[in-house]
Amino acid sequence: MSGIRLGLVGVGKIARDQHFPSIEATDGIALAAAASRSASVDGIANFTSLTEMLSGTEIDAVGLCTPPQVRYALALEALKAGRHVLLEKPPGATLSEVEDLVEVAREKGVTLFATWHSRFAPAVEPAWDWLAKRSVRRAVITWKEDVRRWHPGQEWIWEPGGLGVFDPGINALSIATHILPTTFFLTGSTLSFPENRQAPIAAKLAFTDANGLDLTADFDWRQEGPQTWDIVVETEDGGSLELSEGGKKLTLDGKPVIDEPDAEYRGIYRHFVDLVGSGTSDVDIAPLRHVADAFMLGRRETVDAFHEEPI
Ligand code: NAP
């Protein structure tokens, strides 16, 4: 095995769907071990906890694919043990704990990478490039999906720290904070909480900037049928940009210019290999800060109870 020996913690949906195949496809990194309370992975060393994995096998880095509520303690343990750490999104349950991890990584001289997978979607860099030379007047984010389809049986997303509809919504915010050539901030939000849950099933957000930007975001987890992950931007010079399907497609001034298959997690692992190689970290908390602001300014409304099986 050559390159970075990675141990992965939390063998759930995203580990199986994306991390395993993307690690396999990336030069300079290999999956050496997994720590799981319930699963075992063929062909590598298996452990039931991070503590056992750190003492039981040789690894250089730890990837955390657990829910955000348990991520800080695991990341802290791995960093203190001198391992590089890759965090699934969101990087933590609070802003302060993520900032603490940045400090620990710096003290230990290891890499900390807070991933935002949507930033690696194929049309995102071209969108950033096109917008970098322009001023934005208006932008509309519409992120609507079916929670039953994408999060079957996941109870943690409904608990405090699980973020509810912001679990996908933060992906849109990770793109917006990257491509919009301005620093924007929240002015208001309405959060719709199912009467039997601790996290919102829908959210409407409004943002502005020092130049009066009109940015809105509409997140909803109750969308059946076609799913919507779109960002539409109007520029001051009358131009328009549409980023659709979560960043796979780009349309500029009405003309389709990019429509490419997803390779987000390969981009994540290539970047992680580069970060470790150059001895640097990459932690941007801006998307999580906007979510925290949405909870701070949030007007709460109670909506129908959510049940895993529709009744
Ligand atoms: P998941 O299917 O529920 O898997 C999470 C895994 O974490 C569990 O299978 C479990 O693995 C482990 N775990 C450790 N402590 C846990 C706890 N207290 N409660 C529940 N699980 C615990 O979730 P996921 O969809 O993979 O999401 C994990 C992270 O990836 C989240 O932050 C999510 O936002 C992010 N993500 C998910 C997707 C997606 O499409 N699902 C996409 C991008 C990013 P063991 O049984 O092996 O210990």
Residues whose N, C-alpha, C, O or C-beta is under 5 A from the ligand:
A	BS01	NAP	G10 V11 G12 K13 I14 A15 A35 S36 R37 S38 A39 C65 T66 P67 P68 V70 E88 K89 P90 W150 Q154 W156 D167
